[in-house]
Structures are given as structure tokens and as C-alpha cells.
């Protein structure tokens, strides 16, 4: 995995990625992790609001995953409801099942967290895996995220986790 660290890069997702993202959306492990969302790729990849980044993770130029980083206070659907300023929220998934368990998600999250915390105003990062996704809970806790609450988002019952800048800086040393 050490070699993968230097070879995973994040790039902006573009409309050319629609077929790939739709394919990944239909993979059983991604449906299980996010059963009730329609990402509406044809619309969303054509928009570029200031409050959001949509990124493709590539390993040696091969797409392996997707990430979205948003400012939940500014995001236009108000998915997170009323939240304070200076937060970020991340969605992440690995596209193909054979790329699971390789450490790629850890590297992707570290790259995303570095990007989030480059902005000195960002105080914390939120994430909302399904309540039933215990593997994701362990993953986020390992990265320093702390459980905040159980919360219903649409049809999904999720656990909200938060990683503060202070904890991130301590773990990043």
C-alpha cells in the first residue's frame, strides 16, 4: 500500500464520468451503503457550485472511487439542515468491489481531509454512514471521527460522525 500513496490522485469529476459513476452506483456494495440516493449525475456533473467539489480518485490513472466534499451550511438542498458555518461534509465510495480492502479509501479520506483543513476557517468535517454500516463506523473512528448522533436523512437512518481540526492535527503528526 505504501506505493499506492503516491499514486492516488483526486481530480474533478466531469460529465465524461457519468457512465462510470452510474456503473459504480449499480454495484451491490454501493447500493448497500447508499440504497436510497439518486445522484442525478446528468444534472449534477454539469453544475459547479462554489460550495461543492466532486472528485474522482485515480490509482495510476485508473478511476477507483468517488468523493464529494461540500460546505453543508451553503449546500442548496439543505440535506444537513441548520448547521454552523466552517464545516465540511464528505461522501466517499470505492467503485469496484475488487478495490475494496486495499487501503485506497484511507488514502482517499486523508487526501480529502488535507484538502478540507487547508482552509484555516474549517473547524470540522462531518460524515453520515448508514446506522447499519458497522465497517464504515470502524473506518471513520480509526481516522479520528467521533460519533455525534443517530439521525434520519430522508429514508435512511444514519450515524453522524465529526472530525474536529484539533483531533485531525493530533492524528496527522
N, C-alpha and C positions, 0 to 999 in steps of 0.2 A: 504494500500500500504506500510506502514512503515515496516510491517513484510516481504514483498517481497524483500525489500532492502537487507537484509542479506541472502536471499535465491537465488538470481540470481547470477549465476556464468558464466564466459566465459571460454570455453575450445576450444582447437584446433579442427577444423573440419577435419574429416578423410574420406577416401574412404567409410567407413561404413555409412556415412551420405548421400551418393549420392541419394538414393531413397527418403529420407525425403526432401532434397533440391529440387529435381525435382518436388515432390508433391507441395511444397510451391511455386515454380516457376509458377505452373499452377493455383494458386488461383487468382480469379478476382482482388482482391485488390493489389496483387503484379504485375500482368500484367499491370494494370492501372498505377502503379507507375514506371514501368520499362518495357515498351512494346517492345523494340527493342533489348534487350540484350540476348545473348546466353552465359551462364556462362561456358558451356563446362565442366561440373563437372567431368566427367570421366578423363579428362586430368588434369584439374587444381588442383583437390584434391590429385593428385599423385605427384605434384610439390611442393617444399617448398623453394622458393627463399628468400633470406635474406631481400628483400625489402617489404615483404608482410606477414600479418597474416590473416588467415581465421578462424573465430571463430563461435561457436555455443553458444547461450545464453540458459541457462537452469534454470528453476524455480523449485526448489526442485527436481532436476534431470530430469525434463521433458523439452525437447527441445522446445523453444518458438520463437527463432529468429536466424538470421544470421548477422554477421558483417564481413567486410573486412577492414583492415587498411593497407594502402600502403604508401610507400615513392614515391610521384609522380615524383620526379626527376630521380629516378632509375628504375621505373616500365618499363618492357620491351615492352609493346605495345605503349608507349608514348601517352596514352589516354589524358593526361593533357597538352601535348605539352611541350614547353620550360617553365619550372618553376624553381624558385630558389631552392637551397638546403635548408634543415632544415624545410621542411613542411611534413605534413601527410595528407592523404585524406581518408575519411571513406564512406563506403557503409553500409547501415543498412536496415533490414526489419524484420517485425514480420511475422511469418509463417502463423498462422491460424487466420482467421477473428475474432474468439471469444476472442483472446488475444489482439486485438486492444483496445485502450482506457482504458487500465488498469494501465497505468504508466510504463509499462515494457520498452518501448522504451526510456523513460527518464533515467531510471536506466542503461540500456544498454549503452546509449551515455555517461553518466557520468563515467561509468567504462572504456569505450574506451578512453575518453578524459584524464582520470587519467593515463592510460597506455601510451598514446601519449606523454603527458607532463612530464612523469617520466624522459624521455631523455632530459637533460638540453639543448641540441642543438636545439630541436624542437621549432620553433618560432610561428607556427600557424597550424591550421587544416582547410582543405577545405572540402566542401560537395557540391553536384550538383543535387538537386532535379529538376524534370521537372518544366518548367515555369508554367504549369497549376496546379501544386500540391500546392495549397494555404495552405492547412492544414500543409504540411511539412514546408513551409516557416515560418508559425507562430511558429511551434515547434522549429525550429533552432534559430529563433530570440529570443525566450524565453530562450534558453540556452546561449545566448550572441553572436551568429553568426551575422555577418554584411554582407549585400548584397554587392557584388563586381561588378558583371556584368551579363548580359544575354549573353549566349554563346551556340553555336551549337556544340554538341558532336555527330558525326555520323548523324543519322536521328532525334535526339532529341534536342529540344530547352530547355535549362536548365537555371536556375539561379544558379550562383556560389556564395556561402557564405563562409566567412572566420571567424574563431575564433582565435584571437591572444592570445598568452600566457598572456599578460598583462590583457586583459579583462577576460580570464578564471580565473586567480588568484584573481582578484577583486570579481568575482561572486562566487568563491569557498569558500570565507571567511564566 
